[in-house]
Amino acid sequence: MSAIIIYLIIYFLYAGAMYRLFQKAGIKYPWFAFIPVCSTIGMLWVIGKSGWNIFWQLVPVVNVIFAIIWGIRFFQAYGKSGWWMLWAVLPLSDIIFAIMFLIWGYGSKTQYVGVPTDPAAAARRKATMGRIGKALREASKDDDFDPPDFSPPDFN
């Protein structure tokens, strides 16, 4: 019984830190931090990705690679070095990672600085999305079809 109480205390401390980080990033639904799958979706929103990317977590091996990449980008969105993710993946160093995460979440010094972008990659992504939108518009000239927006949501 006491193990369950300890687990719940740790869970709510961690979720509270994530809640505060979501608030700092301006996420519309910071309470997603308290729901296990939704907290990952919120993390994806912080790094500028669509929530649909969570389905990569269902693919073996790929899920570990994406989790590491997303973790690095999450840290960079708050002005932290991506090397902090090393503490999350090394054996027996999770306690250091958890303590630092709690300090960042509850501390006032950690601020959201935005998602780092590579200008060339952003230009390629914009051009690709423009071609997709143009193709959809041309394919549906006879009716009032509005092509979907393929960009990640903007919650700021």
N, CA, C and O of each residue as an XYZ file, in Angstrom:
624
protein
N       0.823     -1.192      0.000
C       0.000      0.000      0.000
C       0.869      1.259      0.000
O       0.569      2.226     -0.700
N       1.942      1.242      0.784
C       2.797      2.420      0.848
C       3.541      2.640     -0.471
O       3.860      3.777     -0.819
N       3.820      1.558     -1.207
C       4.485      1.696     -2.506
C       3.584      2.428     -3.492
O       4.069      3.224     -4.295
N       2.293      2.173     -3.443
C       1.339      2.851     -4.323
C       1.287      4.336     -3.994
O       1.243      5.169     -4.900
N       1.290      4.670     -2.729
C       1.249      6.083     -2.317
C       2.519      6.806     -2.763
O       2.457      7.933     -3.255
N       3.664      6.158     -2.591
C       4.925      6.757     -3.030
C       4.919      6.963     -4.547
O       5.343      8.006     -5.045
N       4.427      5.944     -5.280
C       4.345      6.058     -6.734
C       3.444      7.227     -7.137
O       3.802      7.994     -8.030
N       2.292      7.374     -6.502
C       1.369      8.463     -6.834
C       1.974      9.833     -6.528
O       1.775     10.783     -7.286
N       2.706      9.937     -5.428
C       3.367     11.203     -5.095
C       4.391     11.564     -6.173
O       4.439     12.705     -6.634
N       5.207     10.587     -6.572
C       6.204     10.832     -7.620
C       5.527     11.184     -8.936
O       5.974     12.089     -9.641
N       4.447     10.473     -9.274
C       3.726     10.735    -10.523
C       3.176     12.158    -10.547
O       3.318     12.857    -11.551
N       2.550     12.594     -9.454
C       1.963     13.930     -9.437
C       3.033     15.026     -9.379
O       2.812     16.120     -9.899
N       4.168     14.760     -8.767
C       5.276     15.718     -8.813
C       5.784     15.894    -10.247
O       5.984     17.017    -10.712
N       5.988     14.778    -10.933
C       6.466     14.815    -12.311
C       5.429     15.463    -13.234
O       5.780     16.307    -14.059
N       4.160     15.078    -13.101
C       3.097     15.660    -13.936
C       2.929     17.150    -13.649
O       2.642     17.928    -14.559
N       3.104     17.549    -12.396
C       3.025     18.967    -12.055
C       4.140     19.765    -12.708
O       3.923     20.890    -13.159
N       5.350     19.177    -12.761
C       6.463     19.852    -13.440
C       6.173     19.976    -14.929
O       6.446     21.015    -15.529
N       5.626     18.927    -15.526
C       5.262     18.977    -16.946
C       4.153     20.002    -17.178
O       4.170     20.718    -18.180
N       3.196     20.077    -16.262
C       2.114     21.060    -16.341
C       2.681     22.480    -16.385
O       2.267     23.304    -17.201
N       3.634     22.746    -15.496
C       4.257     24.077    -15.455
C       5.028     24.363    -16.748
O       4.998     25.487    -17.249
N       5.716     23.354    -17.291
C       6.439     23.549    -18.544
C       5.471     23.813    -19.695
O       5.754     24.631    -20.570
N       4.337     23.128    -19.697
C       3.317     23.378    -20.729
C       2.772     24.801    -20.599
O       2.540     25.470    -21.607
N       2.568     25.261    -19.378
C       2.098     26.630    -19.178
C       3.122     27.631    -19.707
O       2.753     28.610    -20.356
N       4.392     27.395    -19.438
C       5.449     28.302    -19.899
C       5.502     28.354    -21.420
O       5.848     29.387    -21.993
N       5.160     27.243    -22.079
C       5.182     27.195    -23.545
C       3.897     27.748    -24.152
O       3.815     27.929    -25.367
N       2.900     28.017    -23.322
C       1.646     28.555    -23.831
C       0.734     27.504    -24.439
O      -0.101     27.826    -25.285
N       0.878     26.265    -24.026
C       0.009     25.199    -24.527
C      -1.415     25.468    -24.038
O      -1.629     25.834    -22.882
N      -2.372     25.283    -24.929
C      -3.767     25.597    -24.617
C      -4.335     24.691    -23.525
O      -5.153     25.134    -22.718
N      -3.911     23.436    -23.493
C      -4.420     22.470    -22.515
C      -3.284     21.947    -21.633
O      -2.845     20.816    -21.837
N      -2.798     22.712    -20.675
C      -1.676     22.233    -19.857
C      -2.055     21.048    -18.972
O      -1.176     20.319    -18.512
N      -3.345     20.846    -18.727
C      -3.767     19.710    -17.899
C      -3.509     18.381    -18.591
O      -3.645     17.333    -17.959
N      -3.138     18.390    -19.883
C      -2.750     17.156    -20.573
C      -1.585     16.481    -19.853
O      -1.384     15.276    -20.005
N      -0.829     17.225    -19.086
C       0.339     16.678    -18.397
C      -0.036     15.570    -17.422
O       0.796     14.716    -17.114
N      -1.253     15.568    -16.938
C      -1.662     14.579    -15.943
C      -2.223     13.303    -16.563
O      -2.497     12.343    -15.842
N      -2.400     13.271    -17.878
C      -2.927     12.090    -18.573
C      -1.777     11.487    -19.374
O      -1.209     12.168    -20.228
N      -1.415     10.220    -19.120
C      -0.188      9.658    -19.687
C       0.024      9.855    -21.195
O       1.064     10.388    -21.582
N      -0.890      9.459    -22.039
C      -0.685      9.595    -23.480
C      -0.781     11.062    -23.901
O      -0.042     11.510    -24.777
N      -1.678     11.791    -23.286
C      -1.853     13.203    -23.632
C      -0.626     14.040    -23.266
O      -0.364     15.056    -23.911
N       0.121     13.638    -22.255
C       1.328     14.399    -21.913
C       2.345     14.316    -23.038
O       3.072     15.279    -23.286
N       2.409     13.186    -23.720
C       3.305     13.065    -24.863
C       2.818     13.934    -26.017
O       3.625     14.531    -26.728
N       1.512     14.006    -26.204
C       0.961     14.880    -27.244
C       1.296     16.330    -26.924
O       1.666     17.090    -27.819
N       1.171     16.724    -25.664
C       1.542     18.079    -25.271
C       3.008     18.353    -25.519
O       3.372     19.450    -25.943
N       3.850     17.373    -25.262
C       5.277     17.531    -25.523
C       5.522     17.721    -27.019
O       6.372     18.518    -27.415
N       4.787     16.996    -27.837
C       4.913     17.157    -29.282
C       4.483     18.560    -29.713
O       5.101     19.152    -30.598
N       3.443     19.087    -29.101
C       2.998     20.447    -29.418
C       4.074     21.466    -29.039
O       4.284     22.444    -29.756
N       4.747     21.241    -27.925
C       5.798     22.163    -27.490
C       6.915     22.225    -28.527
O       7.466     23.296    -28.776
N       7.253     21.090    -29.134
C       8.347     21.076    -30.107
C       7.858     21.341    -31.528
O       8.624     21.207    -32.482
N       6.593     21.715    -31.673
C       6.078     22.106    -32.982
C       5.655     20.962    -33.873
O       5.574     21.127    -35.091
N       5.384     19.811    -33.298
C       4.944     18.655    -34.074
C       3.451     18.437    -33.865
O       2.883     18.889    -32.871
N       2.831     17.753    -34.796
C       1.427     17.404    -34.678
C       1.265     16.270    -33.669
O       2.156     15.435    -33.514
N       0.135     16.245    -32.993
C      -0.141     15.184    -32.035
C      -0.238     13.809    -32.685
O      -0.105     12.788    -32.009
N      -0.468     13.781    -33.983
C      -0.561     12.500    -34.687
C       0.771     11.767    -34.703
O       0.800     10.561    -34.950
N       1.854     12.447    -34.451
C       3.163     11.798    -34.417
C       3.289     10.803    -33.269
O       4.252     10.038    -33.210
N       2.334     10.810    -32.372
C       2.391      9.864    -31.251
C       2.294      8.419    -31.738
O       2.722      7.497    -31.043
N       1.738      8.226    -32.913
C       1.613      6.861    -33.432
C       2.963      6.236    -33.766
O       3.046      5.019    -33.937
N       4.027      7.041    -33.865
C       5.356      6.472    -34.036
C       5.754      5.657    -32.812
O       6.636      4.802    -32.899
N       5.124      5.907    -31.691
C       5.434      5.158    -30.472
C       4.954      3.708    -30.545
O       5.320      2.897    -29.695
N       4.151      3.378    -31.537
C       3.660      2.004    -31.695
C       4.604      1.119    -32.507
O       4.407     -0.094    -32.573
N       5.618      1.709    -33.120
C       6.550      0.968    -33.963
C       7.791      0.613    -33.142
O       8.487      1.508    -32.664
N       8.079     -0.687    -32.970
C       9.253     -1.073    -32.188
C      10.550     -0.502    -32.763
O      10.668     -0.343    -33.978
N      11.488     -0.205    -31.934
C      12.800      0.381    -32.203
C      12.666      1.844    -32.647
O      13.382      2.714    -32.150
N      11.764      2.104    -33.566
C      11.543      3.478    -34.027
C      11.066      4.337    -32.859
O      11.419      5.513    -32.765
N      10.259      3.745    -31.961
C       9.736      4.516    -30.832
C      10.857      5.029    -29.929
O      10.766      6.143    -29.413
N      11.888      4.254    -29.734
C      13.006      4.691    -28.895
C      13.770      5.826    -29.574
O      14.149      6.804    -28.929
N      13.990      5.690    -30.864
C      14.712      6.726    -31.606
C      13.940      8.042    -31.575
O      14.511      9.096    -31.297
N      12.637      7.978    -31.860
C      11.836      9.197    -31.844
C      11.727      9.794    -30.446
O      11.726     11.016    -30.299
N      11.637      8.957    -29.425
C      11.557      9.475    -28.058
C      12.816     10.259    -27.704
O      12.731     11.301    -27.055
N      13.962      9.780    -28.115
C      15.210     10.488    -27.846
C      15.262     11.803    -28.623
O      15.618     12.841    -28.065
N      14.909     11.761    -29.901
C      14.914     12.984    -30.715
C      13.944     14.009    -30.145
O      14.290     15.183    -30.020
N      12.743     13.582    -29.801
C      11.737     14.501    -29.246
C      12.195     15.052    -27.904
O      11.960     16.223    -27.605
N      12.846     14.224    -27.091
C      13.358     14.700    -25.805
C      14.412     15.780    -25.980
O      14.409     16.781    -25.263
N      15.314     15.576    -26.934
C      16.343     16.578    -27.208
C      15.712     17.882    -27.666
O      16.090     18.956    -27.198
N      14.757     17.793    -28.575
C      14.088     19.008    -29.071
C      13.278     19.684    -27.966
O      13.166     20.909    -27.934
N      12.714     18.882    -27.060
C      11.958     19.446    -25.933
C      12.883     20.273    -25.048
O      12.531     21.380    -24.642
N      14.062     19.740    -24.749
C      15.025     20.486    -23.938
C      15.473     21.745    -24.655
O      15.580     22.804    -24.038
N      15.737     21.644    -25.951
C      16.171     22.809    -26.715
C      15.088     23.882    -26.764
O      15.405     25.069    -26.841
N      13.823     23.491    -26.722
C      12.728     24.467    -26.734
C      12.720     25.307    -25.458
O      12.151     26.398    -25.436
N      13.344     24.808    -24.409
C      13.441     25.552    -23.157
C      14.850     26.097    -22.921
O      15.185     26.509    -21.810
N      15.660     26.096    -23.960
C      17.001     26.664    -23.861
C      18.005     25.766    -23.170
O      19.074     26.233    -22.776
N      17.696     24.504    -23.012
C      18.619     23.556    -22.375
C      19.371     22.780    -23.451
O      18.910     22.675    -24.587
N      20.505     22.251    -23.094
C      21.287     21.453    -24.027
C      20.616     20.091    -24.239
O      20.050     19.506    -23.315
N      20.695     19.612    -25.467
C      20.154     18.291    -25.773
C      20.904     17.163    -25.076
O      20.412     16.038    -24.990
N      22.104     17.475    -24.577
C      22.892     16.466    -23.873
C      22.236     16.025    -22.573
O      22.588     14.974    -22.037
N      21.295     16.800    -22.055
C      20.595     16.374    -20.841
C      19.816     15.091    -21.069
O      19.541     14.356    -20.121
N      19.465     14.818    -22.291
C      18.731     13.588    -22.602
C      19.579     12.360    -22.305
O      19.048     11.267    -22.107
N      20.889     12.537    -22.273
C      21.792     11.432    -21.953
C      21.486     10.868    -20.564
O      21.591      9.661    -20.344
N      21.106     11.749    -19.622
C      20.780     11.285    -18.275
C      19.519     10.434    -18.265
O      19.343      9.614    -17.364
N      18.646     10.608    -19.236
C      17.410      9.825    -19.278
C      17.630      8.427    -19.835
O      16.876      7.512    -19.504
N      18.643      8.241    -20.672
C      18.833      6.944    -21.312
C      19.941      6.098    -20.685
O      19.988      4.886    -20.899
N      20.828      6.721    -19.919
C      21.870      5.939    -19.257
C      21.290      5.161    -18.077
O      20.449      5.683    -17.345
N      21.730      3.928    -17.889
C      21.236      3.149    -16.747
C      21.607      3.796    -15.413
O      22.697      4.349    -15.264
N      20.721      3.724    -14.480
C      20.898      4.195    -13.110
C      21.099      5.709    -12.993
O      21.493      6.193    -11.932
N      20.840      6.451    -14.047
C      20.977      7.900    -13.968
C      19.621      8.601    -14.069
O      19.551      9.826    -14.163
N      18.562      7.819    -14.048
C      17.226      8.393    -14.150
C      16.910      9.334    -12.991
O      16.149     10.286    -13.160
N      17.475      9.084    -11.843
C      17.200      9.931    -10.683
C      17.739     11.341    -10.917
O      17.102     12.316    -10.518
N      18.911     11.462    -11.562
C      19.460     12.782    -11.888
C      18.549     13.492    -12.874
O      18.262     14.680    -12.727
N      18.092     12.748    -13.890
C      17.177     13.310    -14.880
C      15.886     13.781    -14.218
O      15.407     14.878    -14.503
N      15.329     12.968    -13.346
C      14.066     13.322    -12.681
C      14.232     14.569    -11.815
O      13.365     15.443    -11.815
N      15.326     14.656    -11.088
C      15.556     15.829    -10.230
C      15.714     17.090    -11.086
O      15.132     18.126    -10.764
N      16.480     17.019    -12.154
C      16.653     18.183    -13.026
C      15.333     18.576    -13.679
O      15.038     19.763    -13.816
N      14.546     17.597    -14.077
C      13.253     17.894    -14.698
C      12.342     18.607    -13.710
O      11.645     19.551    -14.083
N      12.336     18.171    -12.460
C      11.523     18.834    -11.434
C      12.014     20.263    -11.195
O      11.207     21.177    -11.026
N      13.332     20.456    -11.179
C      13.883     21.804    -10.985
C      13.478     22.713    -12.143
O      13.093     23.861    -11.925
N      13.564     22.204    -13.372
C      13.182     23.014    -14.527
C      11.688     23.326    -14.518
O      11.282     24.448    -14.822
N      10.877     22.339    -14.172
C       9.430     22.549    -14.194
C       8.953     23.531    -13.140
O       8.148     24.415    -13.432
N       9.442     23.384    -11.922
C       8.971     24.231    -10.827
C       9.802     25.498    -10.650
O       9.393     26.407     -9.928
N      10.955     25.568    -11.296
C      11.813     26.740    -11.156
C      11.352     27.902    -12.029
O      10.672     27.714    -13.037
N      11.738     29.096    -11.621
C      11.335     30.286    -12.376
C      12.364     30.675    -13.432
O      12.077     31.524    -14.276
N      13.549     30.082    -13.409
C      14.588     30.444    -14.369
C      14.375     29.811    -15.744
O      14.832     30.358    -16.748
N      13.698     28.681    -15.804
C      13.478     28.007    -17.076
C      12.364     28.711    -17.835
O      11.248     28.854    -17.335
N      12.680     29.148    -19.048
C      11.719     29.850    -19.889
C      11.648     29.179    -21.247
O      12.634     28.624    -21.733
N      10.473     29.237    -21.852
C      10.285     28.698    -23.197
C      10.915     29.650    -24.199
O      10.564     30.829    -24.246
N      11.855     29.137    -25.008
C      12.519     29.980    -25.997
C      12.080     29.660    -27.417
O      12.452     30.371    -28.351
N      11.310     28.626    -27.592
C      10.815     28.259    -28.915
C      11.554     27.078    -29.494
O      12.542     26.597    -28.939
N      11.054     26.629    -30.614
C      11.615     25.462    -31.274
C      12.752     25.897    -32.186
O      12.560     26.757    -33.047
N      13.933     25.314    -32.007
C      15.027     25.671    -32.921
C      14.729     25.134    -34.317
O      14.342     23.976    -34.474
N      14.908     25.974    -35.321
C      14.619     25.540    -36.687
C      15.821     25.786    -37.575
O      16.554     26.762    -37.411
N      15.998     24.915    -38.479
C      17.012     25.055    -39.511
C      16.342     25.797    -40.671
O      15.369     25.285    -41.224
N      16.823     26.978    -41.060
C      16.157     27.747    -42.106
C      16.004     26.979    -43.417
O      14.974     27.101    -44.081
N      17.007     26.191    -43.801
C      16.914     25.429    -45.051
C      15.838     24.351    -44.948
O      15.080     24.134    -45.893
N      15.772     23.675    -43.795
C      14.752     22.641    -43.614
C      13.361     23.256    -43.575
O      12.413     22.681    -44.110
N      13.231     24.417    -42.948
C      11.928     25.089    -42.899
C      11.481     25.499    -44.297
O      10.300     25.386    -44.625
N      12.408     25.972    -45.123
C      12.077     26.361    -46.499
C      11.649     25.149    -47.319
O      10.693     25.227    -48.092
N      12.364     24.007    -47.151
C      11.978     22.788    -47.874
C      10.608     22.318    -47.439
O       9.795     21.922    -48.275
N      10.331     22.357    -46.119
C       9.034     21.924    -45.608
C       7.917     22.817    -46.145
O       6.858     22.325    -46.533
N       8.153     24.127    -46.167
C       7.152     25.061    -46.666
C       6.880     24.824    -48.149
O       5.725     24.852    -48.576
N       7.937     24.589    -48.943
C       7.772     24.333    -50.370
C       7.000     23.040    -50.616
O       6.133     22.984    -51.487
N       7.321     22.001    -49.840
C       6.617     20.726    -49.991
C       5.148     20.873    -49.644
O       4.288     20.384    -50.377
N       4.848     21.532    -48.545
C       3.457     21.723    -48.153
C       2.714     22.590    -49.164
O       1.522     22.391    -49.399
N       3.419     23.557    -49.765
C       2.805     24.383    -50.797
C       2.445     23.567    -52.024
O       1.376     23.760    -52.603
N       3.333     22.645    -52.434
C       3.043     21.787    -53.586
C       1.877     20.862    -53.293
O       1.042     20.629    -54.167
N       1.804     20.326    -52.074
C       0.686     19.443    -51.706
C      -0.625     20.223    -51.748
O      -1.621     19.744    -52.290
N      -0.622     21.424    -51.175
C      -1.833     22.249    -51.195
C      -2.252     22.617    -52.603
O      -3.442     22.605    -52.919
N      -1.283     22.946    -53.459
C      -1.589     23.300    -54.844
C      -2.186     22.103    -55.577
O      -3.153     22.254    -56.322
N      -1.619     20.919    -55.373
C      -2.146     19.714    -56.019
C      -3.571     19.428    -55.548
O      -4.420     19.045    -56.353
N      -3.842     19.609    -54.259
C      -5.203     19.382    -53.765
C      -6.186     20.401    -54.329
O      -7.323     20.051    -54.644
N      -5.765     21.652    -54.459
C      -6.649     22.679    -55.037
C      -6.953     22.382    -56.495
O      -8.094     22.527    -56.934
N      -5.931     21.963    -57.258
C      -6.139     21.646    -58.664
C      -7.024     20.423    -58.835
O      -7.811     20.352    -59.779
N      -6.902     19.460    -57.929
C      -7.701     18.240    -58.032
C      -9.168     18.488    -57.725
O     -10.020     17.677    -58.090
N      -9.469     19.575    -57.073
C     -10.853     19.814    -56.658
C     -11.362     21.173    -57.139
O     -12.050     21.870    -56.393
N     -11.038     21.552    -58.357
C     -11.442     22.844    -58.876
C     -12.951     22.964    -59.057
O     -13.489     24.070    -59.010
N     -13.640     21.846    -59.263
C     -15.064     21.924    -59.581
C     -15.949     22.175    -58.361
O     -17.106     22.555    -58.543
N     -15.483     21.988    -57.152
C     -16.307     22.266    -55.976
C     -15.542     23.140    -54.991
O     -14.374     23.455    -55.221
N     -16.166     23.520    -53.936
C     -15.561     24.408    -52.945
C     -14.804     23.628    -51.883
O     -15.087     23.761    -50.693
N     -13.858     22.828    -52.299
C     -13.058     22.028    -51.378
C     -11.915     22.868    -50.833
O     -11.154     23.458    -51.600
N     -11.791     22.925    -49.519
C     -10.700     23.663    -48.877
C      -9.665     22.643    -48.418
O      -9.958     21.822    -47.549
N      -8.443     22.681    -48.991
C      -7.436     21.683    -48.599
C      -7.050     21.828    -47.129
O      -7.048     22.933    -46.587
N      -6.728     20.720    -46.496
C      -6.353     20.772    -45.078
C      -5.019     21.470    -44.871
O      -4.186     21.544    -45.774
N      -4.843     21.967    -43.686
C      -3.598     22.624    -43.307
C      -2.672     21.561    -42.710
O      -3.031     20.912    -41.727
N      -1.496     21.379    -43.291
C      -0.574     20.335    -42.868
C       0.432     20.815    -41.842
O       1.277     20.035    -41.401
N       0.365     22.066    -41.455
C       1.343     22.594    -40.504
C       0.964     22.214    -39.069
O      -0.213     21.990    -38.786
N       1.942     22.137    -38.163
C       1.631     21.827    -36.759
C       0.828     22.958    -36.136
O       0.939     24.106    -36.568
N       0.026     22.650    -35.130
C      -0.811     23.683    -34.517
C       0.022     24.749    -33.824
O       1.100     24.465    -33.301
N      -0.477     25.970    -33.824
C       0.188     27.084    -33.176
C      -0.597     27.443    -31.922
O      -1.702     27.976    -32.017
N      -0.046     27.160    -30.762
C      -0.757     27.382    -29.517
C      -0.261     28.597    -28.766
O      -0.606     28.784    -27.600
N       0.536     29.422    -29.407
C       1.058     30.595    -28.722
C       0.103     31.755    -28.829
O       0.381     32.834    -28.306
